[in-house]
């Protein structure tokens, strides 16, 4: 009989430990730490910033000919966290490109004419689109043949 009591007490202790651990985990993960971004934002009445996905939807040509027009109409798609399409134009910047390549920010057209001296060269191009703090980047290479 004494052995059964000890076994029962042992089991109760194990159950109490698991319950305590479950309560600790629930409390730890359910409330944000003091001073966290979400807590500060809700205390200040500011909703957390939305996260947007910016996608370059068309593929640029990766080859060009000397003294011939290179043309890439940049097409972008912005979606919110729920996948809903945002019907606005993001800011588009040309971060890296050869000197003969220009971006028209009004039409989002990347174009230029490589000079004869650019023949047999490879050029890195970096485009960056941004919308309300979210950024999308497109990196590609143009080979002048």
Secondary structure, DSSP 8 states (H G I E B T S, - for coil): -HHHHHHHHHHHHHHHHHHHHHHHHHHHHHS--TT-HHHHHHHHT-------EEEE-S----EE-TTSEEEEE--EEEE-TTS-EE-S--EEEEEE--TTEEEETTTTEEEEE--GGGTT-EEEEEEEEEETTEEEEEEEEEEE-
